[in-house]
Amino acid sequence: MATEFIKITDNQGRQWMIPQAQNRPVYYRCIDDKLIAVNHCDYVGVPYDEIKAGKIETLPEEYDGWFPFMPLCWSMGDWAVRSGIFKALKVKYPKIKIAVPKMPTIQKICSTDPFFNQEISMSYTLGNGDIINPGENMRNVLQYNPNIDHYFDAGVFATIFTDHDRAYTEIKNINGKSYSAEEPLAEQILKRFGFTDKDIETIDSTPQLYFHSDEIQEYDKIIDKYIGRDKQYGCLLFSSRVEKFNGRWEFDNLLYEDAERFKDLPVFYYSSFDLDNTEWANFFPNRFDFNKLNLTIRQQLYIKCRAVFNLGYQAGITDACGGSNSEIITLSPYDSIGENRIRGVKYIFKNGRILQDVH
């Protein structure tokens, strides 16, 4: 399918190339290191019912071949919500060999399409103000992941699977556009490759971070320095890399009930506004500002994963901790979390709706 692109200028003065049929998603495949626009669709993927009916082929039960995979979005949250599929695939297919392209390979592949070429060229601003490129996001999330067997260069695989290869159970229409009915993207991808409903229930696919023993030893010392050995603490986040959502949200009082449960515990935090003289200072008087601690993102991720709780505004750096033992309470400025949902996370929306489960 030949896809035509048009140039638009957003409210920040940036120019973008977008598919002309912008009201409908485009399903892409990666063939011979090129992104091929296959067709416009209401929602990317295939109906899961068609897979259960045997109409669409998946991986065979005893699959022992290669599984090359790359995402088509690269923020830290994007890498995070997809990161759990690698461990899950290894559980269902113990002999499978998982490969992920090196970042220069992803950039080369994306250069074959105007839309993805501009996307991969972007930098992302984290809640603490750091500018981190997609390659750094990849490294911070995937480093030491034992389920990835190989990082490959261009020219190795004729076909590379992507996160457009997914199977959805339900979609819903909002203002004329189709969205996932809050079914986690990781689960949709796994269903496309042979996972049954029972597999989804019994095999964990939440975000997975891995830390080397040297990192753990070093990072524990940081926690001990500020909190003390074996003492409980939490993490707060009140900022956003999305400019229109930066600053204090007038509805963050929806988090107060959960904050009360952890009142007076010491916390590490990010905030785009001063917490002094706010209710948050009353809840958590003993605070350590990540912005002032000169820590790497990996160090911050480890601290957040070890925390008893993570509470605050929706952010990718918190999503990356979604598979840890930390209790995560996330406030969203949207009406739905869509496919970015992580099982076990409590979502509170600006209209007061709560979405919560335990997986």
C-alpha positions as CSV (number, residue, x, y, z in Angstrom):
1,M,0.0,0.0,0.0
2,A,1.4,3.4,-1.0
3,T,0.9,5.8,2.0
4,E,0.8,9.5,1.3
5,F,2.1,11.9,3.9
6,I,1.2,15.5,4.7
7,K,3.2,18.0,6.8
8,I,1.6,19.6,9.8
9,T,2.8,22.1,12.5
10,D,1.9,21.4,16.1
11,N,1.2,24.0,18.8
12,Q,4.9,24.1,19.8
13,G,6.0,25.0,16.3
14,R,7.3,21.6,15.4
15,Q,6.7,20.1,11.9
16,W,5.6,16.5,11.5
17,M,5.0,14.2,8.6
18,I,1.9,12.1,9.3
19,P,-0.1,9.6,7.2
20,Q,-2.8,11.5,5.2
21,A,-5.5,9.2,6.5
22,Q,-4.6,10.4,10.0
23,N,-8.0,9.5,11.5
24,R,-7.1,5.8,11.0
25,P,-4.0,3.9,12.1
26,V,-1.6,2.4,9.6
27,Y,-0.6,-1.2,10.1
28,Y,3.1,-1.7,9.4
29,R,5.3,-4.8,8.8
30,C,9.1,-4.9,8.9
31,I,10.4,-6.8,5.8
32,D,14.0,-6.8,4.6
33,D,14.9,-4.0,7.1
34,K,12.1,-1.8,5.6
35,L,8.9,-0.6,7.2
36,I,6.1,-1.5,4.9
37,A,2.7,0.2,5.3
38,V,0.2,-2.7,4.8
39,N,-3.1,-1.0,5.2
40,H,-5.2,1.5,7.1
41,C,-7.3,0.0,9.9
42,D,-9.6,1.0,12.8
43,Y,-7.1,-0.5,15.3
44,V,-3.7,-2.1,14.7
45,G,-3.7,-5.9,15.0
46,V,-6.1,-8.7,14.4
47,P,-9.2,-9.9,16.4
48,Y,-8.2,-12.5,18.9
49,D,-11.4,-14.5,18.1
50,E,-9.9,-15.2,14.6
51,I,-6.8,-16.6,16.2
52,K,-8.8,-18.8,18.6
53,A,-10.8,-20.0,15.6
54,G,-7.6,-21.0,13.8
55,K,-8.0,-18.5,11.0
56,I,-4.6,-16.9,11.7
57,E,-1.4,-18.8,12.2
58,T,0.6,-18.3,15.4
59,L,3.9,-19.8,16.7
60,P,3.7,-23.7,16.9
61,E,3.5,-25.2,20.4
62,E,7.2,-26.4,20.5
63,Y,8.6,-23.4,18.7
64,D,12.4,-23.4,18.9
65,G,13.4,-20.8,16.3
66,W,14.3,-17.1,16.4
67,F,11.9,-14.4,17.5
68,P,13.3,-11.0,16.3
69,F,11.3,-8.2,17.7
70,M,11.4,-4.4,17.7
71,P,8.9,-1.8,19.1
72,L,7.7,1.1,16.9
73,C,7.7,3.6,19.9
74,W,10.8,4.3,22.0
75,S,10.0,6.4,25.1
76,M,11.0,4.8,28.4
77,G,7.3,3.9,29.0
78,D,7.1,2.4,25.5
79,W,10.0,0.1,26.2
80,A,8.7,-0.7,29.6
81,V,5.2,-1.9,28.7
82,R,6.7,-4.2,26.1
83,S,9.6,-5.5,28.2
84,G,7.6,-8.2,29.9
85,I,6.9,-10.2,26.7
86,F,10.5,-11.6,26.6
87,K,10.3,-13.4,29.9
88,A,6.7,-14.6,29.1
89,L,7.8,-16.0,25.7
90,K,10.6,-17.9,27.4
91,V,8.1,-19.4,29.8
92,K,5.7,-20.6,27.1
93,Y,8.4,-21.5,24.5
94,P,11.5,-22.6,26.5
95,K,13.5,-23.2,23.3
96,I,12.7,-19.9,21.6
97,K,15.6,-17.5,20.8
98,I,14.8,-13.9,21.2
99,A,16.6,-11.2,19.3
100,V,16.3,-7.4,19.5
101,P,17.9,-5.0,16.9
102,K,20.6,-2.7,18.0
103,M,19.6,1.0,18.2
104,P,21.5,1.9,15.0
105,T,19.6,-0.9,13.2
106,I,16.3,0.4,14.5
107,Q,17.2,3.9,13.3
108,K,18.2,2.5,9.8
109,I,14.9,0.6,9.6
110,C,12.9,3.7,10.6
111,S,14.6,5.8,8.1
112,T,12.7,4.0,5.4
113,D,9.5,5.6,6.4
114,P,8.9,9.4,6.9
115,F,6.7,9.1,10.0
116,F,8.9,6.7,11.9
117,N,12.1,8.5,10.8
118,Q,10.9,11.7,12.5
119,E,9.8,9.7,15.6
120,I,13.1,7.9,16.1
121,S,14.9,11.2,15.8
122,M,13.1,12.8,18.7
123,S,14.5,13.1,22.2
124,Y,12.4,12.7,25.3
125,T,12.3,14.7,28.4
126,L,11.9,12.7,31.6
127,G,10.1,14.1,34.7
128,N,13.4,15.1,36.3
129,G,14.3,17.2,33.3
130,D,16.9,14.9,31.8
131,I,16.9,14.6,28.0
132,I,17.3,11.0,27.1
133,N,17.3,9.6,23.5
134,P,15.6,6.4,22.5
135,G,18.8,4.5,22.6
136,E,19.3,5.4,26.2
137,N,15.7,4.4,27.0
138,M,16.4,1.0,25.4
139,R,19.5,0.5,27.4
140,N,18.0,1.6,30.7
141,V,15.1,-0.8,30.4
142,L,16.7,-3.8,28.7
143,Q,20.1,-3.9,30.2
144,Y,21.1,-7.3,31.7
145,N,17.8,-8.8,30.5
146,P,18.6,-12.6,30.5
147,N,15.7,-13.4,28.2
148,I,17.2,-11.6,25.2
149,D,19.6,-13.9,23.4
150,H,21.0,-11.6,20.8
151,Y,21.2,-7.9,19.7
152,F,21.5,-7.9,15.9
153,D,22.7,-5.6,13.1
154,A,20.8,-4.9,9.8
155,G,20.6,-7.7,7.3
156,V,20.2,-10.6,9.7
157,F,16.5,-11.3,9.6
158,A,14.1,-11.1,6.6
159,T,11.2,-10.5,8.8
160,I,11.2,-8.6,12.2
161,F,8.1,-8.8,14.4
162,T,6.9,-5.5,15.8
163,D,4.3,-4.3,18.3
164,H,1.9,-3.9,15.4
165,D,1.7,-7.7,15.5
166,R,-1.0,-8.0,18.2
167,A,-4.4,-9.6,18.8
168,Y,-7.1,-7.6,20.5
169,T,-10.0,-8.9,22.5
170,E,-12.1,-5.7,22.5
171,I,-11.8,-2.2,21.1
172,K,-14.0,0.8,21.8
173,N,-14.9,3.9,19.9
174,I,-14.3,7.3,21.5
175,N,-15.1,10.4,19.4
176,G,-14.9,8.5,16.2
177,K,-11.6,6.8,16.9
178,S,-10.9,3.2,18.0
179,Y,-9.0,2.4,21.1
180,S,-8.0,-0.7,23.1
181,A,-10.5,-1.4,25.8
182,E,-7.7,-1.1,28.4
183,E,-6.2,-4.5,27.5
184,P,-2.4,-4.4,28.1
185,L,-0.3,-4.2,24.9
186,A,2.0,-6.9,26.2
187,E,-0.9,-9.3,26.4
188,Q,-2.1,-8.4,22.9
189,I,1.3,-9.1,21.4
190,L,1.5,-12.4,23.2
191,K,-1.9,-13.4,22.1
192,R,-0.9,-12.8,18.5
193,F,1.9,-15.3,18.9
194,G,0.0,-18.2,20.5
195,F,-0.8,-17.3,24.1
196,T,-4.2,-18.6,25.3
197,D,-6.4,-16.9,27.8
198,K,-5.1,-19.3,30.4
199,D,-1.5,-18.4,29.4
200,I,-2.3,-14.7,29.9
201,E,-3.7,-15.5,33.4
202,T,-0.8,-17.6,34.6
203,I,2.3,-16.2,32.9
204,D,3.5,-12.8,34.0
205,S,4.0,-10.2,31.3
206,T,4.3,-7.0,33.4
207,P,7.4,-4.8,32.9
208,Q,10.7,-6.5,33.9
209,L,13.9,-4.7,34.9
210,Y,17.1,-6.5,35.7
211,F,20.1,-5.3,37.7
212,H,23.6,-6.7,37.9
213,S,24.9,-7.8,41.3
214,D,27.4,-4.9,41.2
215,E,24.6,-2.4,40.6
216,I,22.5,-3.8,43.4
217,Q,25.4,-3.5,45.9
218,E,26.2,0.1,44.8
219,Y,22.5,1.2,44.6
220,D,21.7,-0.3,48.0
221,K,24.3,1.9,49.5
222,I,22.6,5.0,48.1
223,I,19.3,3.9,49.7
224,D,21.1,3.3,53.0
225,K,22.7,6.7,52.9
226,Y,19.4,8.6,52.7
227,I,16.9,6.2,54.3
228,G,18.8,3.8,56.4
229,R,19.3,0.0,56.1
230,D,16.1,-2.1,55.7
231,K,13.8,0.9,56.3
232,Q,10.6,1.5,54.3
233,Y,10.3,4.4,52.0
234,G,8.3,5.6,49.0
235,C,8.6,7.5,45.7
236,L,6.6,10.5,44.5
237,L,6.4,11.9,41.0
238,F,4.6,15.1,40.1
239,S,5.8,16.0,36.7
240,S,5.4,15.1,33.0
241,R,7.5,15.1,29.9
242,V,4.4,16.2,28.0
243,E,4.6,20.0,28.1
244,K,0.9,20.7,28.4
245,F,0.7,18.4,31.5
246,N,3.7,19.9,33.3
247,G,3.1,21.8,36.5
248,R,0.6,20.8,39.2
249,W,-2.6,19.1,38.3
250,E,-5.6,20.6,40.0
251,F,-7.1,17.1,40.5
252,D,-4.2,15.5,42.3
253,N,-6.3,15.6,45.5
254,L,-7.6,12.3,44.1
255,L,-4.3,10.7,45.4
256,Y,-4.8,11.9,49.0
257,E,-6.6,8.8,50.2
258,D,-3.8,6.6,49.1
259,A,-1.1,9.0,50.3
260,E,-2.7,8.9,53.8
261,R,-1.8,5.2,54.0
262,F,1.9,6.0,53.6
263,K,1.9,9.2,55.6
264,D,5.2,10.2,57.2
265,L,7.3,7.6,55.4
266,P,10.5,9.1,53.8
267,V,10.3,9.6,50.1
268,F,12.4,10.2,47.0
269,Y,10.6,12.5,44.6
270,Y,10.4,14.4,41.3
271,S,8.3,17.5,41.1
272,S,7.9,20.3,38.6
273,F,6.5,22.5,41.4
274,D,7.7,23.3,44.9
275,L,6.1,20.8,47.4
276,D,6.7,23.2,50.4
277,N,3.5,24.7,51.7
278,T,1.4,22.1,49.9
279,E,-0.6,19.1,51.2
280,W,2.3,16.9,49.9
281,A,4.7,18.5,52.4
282,N,2.3,17.6,55.2
283,F,2.0,14.0,54.0
284,F,5.7,13.5,53.5
285,P,7.9,15.9,55.4
286,N,11.0,13.8,55.0
287,R,11.8,14.2,51.3
288,F,14.8,13.7,49.0
289,D,14.7,15.5,45.6
290,F,16.0,13.2,42.8
291,N,16.9,16.4,40.9
292,K,19.5,17.2,43.5
293,L,21.0,13.8,44.0
294,N,23.0,13.5,40.7
295,L,21.9,9.9,40.2
296,T,21.8,8.0,36.9
297,I,18.5,6.8,35.5
298,R,19.4,3.2,36.3
299,Q,20.0,4.2,39.9
300,Q,16.7,6.0,40.1
301,L,14.9,3.0,38.6
302,Y,16.4,0.7,41.2
303,I,15.4,3.0,44.0
304,K,11.8,3.2,42.6
305,C,11.6,-0.6,42.2
306,R,12.7,-1.1,45.9
307,A,10.2,1.5,47.2
308,V,7.2,0.3,49.2
309,F,5.1,2.6,47.0
310,N,5.2,4.8,43.9
311,L,2.5,7.4,43.9
312,G,2.0,10.3,41.5
313,Y,1.4,11.4,37.9
314,Q,1.5,8.9,35.0
315,A,5.1,8.6,33.7
316,G,7.2,6.1,31.8
317,I,9.9,5.9,34.5
318,T,7.2,4.6,36.9
319,D,5.7,2.3,34.3
320,A,9.2,0.7,34.1
321,C,8.8,-0.4,37.7
322,G,5.4,-2.0,37.1
323,G,6.6,-5.5,37.5
324,S,8.4,-4.9,40.8
325,N,6.9,-5.5,44.3
326,S,6.3,-1.8,44.7
327,E,2.7,-0.7,45.1
328,I,2.0,1.7,42.2
329,I,-0.8,4.3,42.3
330,T,-0.9,6.4,39.1
331,L,-2.9,9.5,38.4
332,S,-3.8,9.9,34.7
333,P,-4.8,13.1,32.9
334,Y,-6.7,11.1,30.4
335,D,-10.1,9.3,30.5
336,S,-8.5,5.9,29.7
337,I,-5.1,4.3,29.9
338,G,-5.8,2.2,26.8
339,E,-3.2,-0.4,25.8
340,N,-0.6,1.2,28.2
341,R,-2.3,-0.5,31.1
342,I,-0.1,-2.6,33.4
343,R,-1.6,-5.3,35.5
344,G,-1.4,-4.7,39.2
345,V,-1.2,-0.9,38.9
346,K,-3.9,1.2,40.4
347,Y,-5.0,3.9,37.9
348,I,-7.0,7.0,39.0
349,F,-8.4,9.1,36.3
350,K,-9.2,12.9,36.4
351,N,-13.0,12.1,36.4
352,G,-12.5,10.0,39.6
353,R,-12.8,6.6,37.9
354,I,-10.5,3.9,39.3
355,L,-9.0,1.0,37.4
356,Q,-7.3,-1.7,39.5
357,D,-6.7,-5.4,39.5
358,V,-4.2,-7.9,40.7
359,H,-2.5,-10.2,38.1
